[in-house]
């Protein structure tokens, strides 16, 4: 299968590497591939330059977002929540009719709040939207011809692609979406990743609860000594 992973952060890299290992044809999408490859410093999350990672994974091709989406049969969205709807809308013609597995969370970094949540790495991002809506639903409304499935939201992406790395895989992956065929396709991929228990939460509205779980996820990371690791949860 030809798969596009949109986003070059740690999460996107985890999916791309796992997909390559499973024998898929993998494209990673970015805003400007030349700019991405020209970076030679770690980012604000301490992640190594993408070019360095790409050199260690021959067989993965870096393309601009539109070209990656056009080349793929199946798309995974890891674009940051603040920009996902805008970017995906701009390449909507290349996504029409395809399944889009979305693991992004609508983080708002450095929010101005009356009662901020201090963390080991700064202030906890806020969620927008939250409770009354979700990023997954916003993507679906913006792209009605795309089959959006929310998944891989309640785990680190390193665990999402290798569930046996934690507790021998004895845990649950949640999915939600409005298209049964698309959810079956996502479930098939998750089974290939190694997930034995995939729980369908029903329609895409369930993405609200899935996205809101991120704050509890981070709190658990802090309690277990995760430090900065918590911020990686949905990147």
C-alpha positions in Angstrom: 0.0 0.0 0.0 1.2 3.5 -0.7 0.9 5.6 2.5 1.5 9.3 3.1 2.5 10.4 6.6 1.9 14.1 6.9 4.2 15.7 9.4 7.9 15.2 10.2 7.9 15.2 14.0 8.5 12.3 16.2 5.1 10.8 15.7 5.3 11.0 11.9 8.7 9.4 11.9 7.5 6.5 14.1 4.7 5.7 11.7 6.8 6.1 8.6 9.6 3.8 9.9 7.1 1.2 11.0 5.2 1.3 7.7 8.5 0.9 5.8 9.3 -2.1 7.9 5.9 -3.6 7.1 6.7 -3.3 3.4 4.6 -0.3 2.4 5.6 2.4 0.0 6.0 5.4 2.3 5.9 9.2 1.6 6.4 11.8 4.3 4.8 15.1 3.7 6.0 18.5 4.8 5.3 22.1 3.9 8.5 22.6 1.9 10.8 19.6 1.5 13.9 21.7 0.7 13.5 23.8 3.8 12.9 20.7 5.9 16.1 19.1 4.6 18.1 22.2 5.1 17.5 22.3 8.9 20.6 21.2 10.8 19.5 21.8 14.4 17.3 20.0 16.9 13.8 21.5 17.2 12.1 22.9 20.4 11.2 19.3 21.4 14.8 18.1 21.1 14.1 16.1 18.0 17.1 15.6 15.6 16.9 17.3 12.1 14.7 15.4 9.7 17.4 15.0 7.1 19.5 13.1 9.5 16.7 10.7 10.3 15.8 10.3 6.6 19.3 9.2 5.8 18.9 6.4 8.3 15.7 5.2 6.6 16.4 4.7 2.9 13.3 4.0 1.0 11.2 6.7 2.6 10.6 9.7 0.2 10.1 13.3 1.5 7.6 15.3 -0.5 5.6 18.5 -0.1 2.2 17.9 1.4 0.2 17.9 -1.8 2.6 15.6 -3.7 2.7 13.1 -0.8 -1.1 13.1 -0.5 -1.5 12.7 -4.3 0.9 9.7 -4.4 -0.8 7.8 -1.6 -3.8 5.5 -1.2 -4.0 5.9 2.5 -3.0 9.0 4.6 -2.0 9.5 8.2 -2.3 13.0 9.6 0.3 14.2 12.1 0.2 17.9 11.3 0.0 20.0 14.4 -3.5 20.8 15.5 -3.3 24.6 15.0 -2.6 24.2 11.3 -4.1 20.8 10.4 -7.5 22.1 9.0 -5.9 24.8 7.0 -3.1 22.6 5.5 -5.4 19.7 4.8 -8.0 21.9 3.2 -5.4 23.2 0.8 -4.6 19.7 -0.4 -8.2 18.5 -0.3 -8.3 17.5 -3.9 -5.6 15.0 -3.3 -7.3 13.5 -0.3 -10.8 13.1 -1.7 -12.1 9.6 -1.5 -9.2 8.4 0.7 -9.1 7.3 4.3 -7.3 9.8 6.6 -6.2 8.4 9.9 -5.8 11.4 12.2 -3.8 11.3 15.4 -3.3 15.1 15.9 -4.5 17.0 18.9 -5.6 20.7 18.9 -2.9 22.0 21.2 -2.5 25.8 21.7 1.0 26.4 22.9 1.9 29.0 25.5 -1.8 29.9 26.2 -2.6 33.0 28.3 -4.7 31.6 31.2 -5.7 32.8 34.6 -4.7 29.5 36.1 -1.9 28.0 34.0 -0.8 24.4 34.5 3.0 24.4 35.1 4.9 21.3 33.8 8.5 20.2 33.8 9.0 21.9 30.4 6.7 25.0 30.7 3.0 25.6 30.6 0.6 22.8 29.5 -0.9 23.6 26.1 -4.6 24.3 26.1 -7.0 22.4 23.8 -9.0 24.3 21.2 -11.6 23.1 20.4 -12.5 21.1 23.4 -15.7 19.4 24.7 -18.2 20.9 22.2 -16.1 20.0 19.1 -12.9 18.2 18.1 -10.1 18.6 15.6 -11.2 15.3 14.0 -14.7 16.7 13.4 -13.4 20.0 12.1 -11.2 18.1 9.6 -14.2 16.0 8.5 -16.5 19.1 8.0 -13.8 20.9 6.0 -13.2 17.8 3.9 -16.5 16.0 3.4 -15.1 13.8 0.6 -12.4 12.4 2.9 -13.0 9.5 5.3 -11.6 10.7 8.6 -10.8 8.1 11.3 -9.5 9.3 14.7 -6.9 6.8 16.1 -3.6 6.6 17.9 -4.6 9.5 20.2 -4.3 7.9 23.7 -0.8 6.5 23.3 2.7 7.8 22.5 3.1 7.3 18.8 6.1 5.1 19.5 3.7 2.8 21.3 0.9 3.2 18.7 3.2 1.6 16.1 4.6 -1.0 18.5 2.1 -1.9 21.2 4.1 -4.8 22.5 6.7 -2.3 23.7 4.4 -1.6 26.7 2.9 -4.4 28.8 3.5 -6.9 26.1 0.7 -5.2 24.1 -2.0 -5.9 26.6 -3.9 -2.6 26.2 -6.5 -1.1 23.9 -6.4 1.1 20.9 -9.5 3.3 20.3 -10.8 4.5 17.0 -13.8 6.6 15.9 -15.2 7.7 12.6 -18.4 7.9 10.5 -17.3 5.5 7.7 -17.3 1.8 8.5 -15.2 0.9 5.5 -12.5 3.4 6.5 -12.5 2.2 10.1 -12.0 -1.4 8.9 -9.1 -0.2 6.8 -7.6 1.6 9.9 -8.2 -1.5 12.0 -6.4 -3.6 9.5 -3.3 -1.4 9.7 -3.5 -1.3 13.5 -3.6 -5.1 13.5 -0.4 -5.1 11.4 1.2 -2.8 13.9 0.5 -5.5 16.5 -2.7 -4.3 18.2 -4.9 -7.2 19.4 -7.6 -5.1 21.1 -9.1 -2.3 18.9 -12.2 -0.7 20.3 -14.5 1.2 17.9 -16.0 4.0 19.9 -18.5 4.7 17.1 -19.1 8.0 15.3 -16.4 10.7 14.9 -18.0 12.8 17.7 -16.2 10.4 20.1 -13.0 12.1 19.0 -13.8 14.8 21.6 -13.2 12.4 24.4 -10.1 10.9 22.7 -8.5 14.3 22.2 -9.3 15.5 25.7 -7.5 12.5 27.2 -4.2 14.0 26.3 -4.0 16.1 29.5 -4.5 13.0 31.6 -2.0 11.2 29.5 0.6 13.9 30.2 -0.2 14.0 33.9 0.4 10.2 34.0 3.7 10.8 32.2 4.8 13.4 34.8 3.8 11.1 37.7 6.0 8.4 36.2 8.9 10.7 35.8 8.4 11.4 32.1 9.4 15.1 32.2 9.5 16.5 28.7 8.3 13.1 27.4 4.7 14.1 28.0 4.8 16.8 25.4 5.6 14.2 22.7 2.3 12.5 23.3 0.5 13.7 20.1 3.2 15.1 18.0 
